[in-house]
Amino acid sequence: MRITVLTVVGYPNARPAVELVEAALDGRQAEVELVEVRDEAEAVGRGMYGSPTVLVDGSDPFAPPGAVPSLSCRLYRHADGTVSGVPGEAALRRVPAGAR
């Protein structure tokens, strides 16, 4: 499994997003990569729906319906209704288990 975290340059939630991904793996094997996207064309080409975008084997399991790729900041709604700049660890744990 390959997990790519796409962020804009200097984005403060980049490292926390990578740390959450690594924690959610809970010892399972995966290649985790942090990629800084520099322009709108690259965001479109990589399928980035705001920063951070987490891709699992090239697809975004959290992509909102009708979303358009962009360099914008991204917010994630958690099961308890709170909103954060990173996906929830529980949601990330379900993705590698096949809940895409």
Beta strands, then each sheet from edge to edge (+ up, - down):
strand 1: 2-8
strand 2: 31-37
strand 3: 49-51
strand 4: 53-56
strand 5: 70-73
strand 6: 76-77
strand 7: 83-84
sheet 1: 2+ 1+ 4-
sheet 2: 3+ 5+
sheet 3: 6+ 7-
end
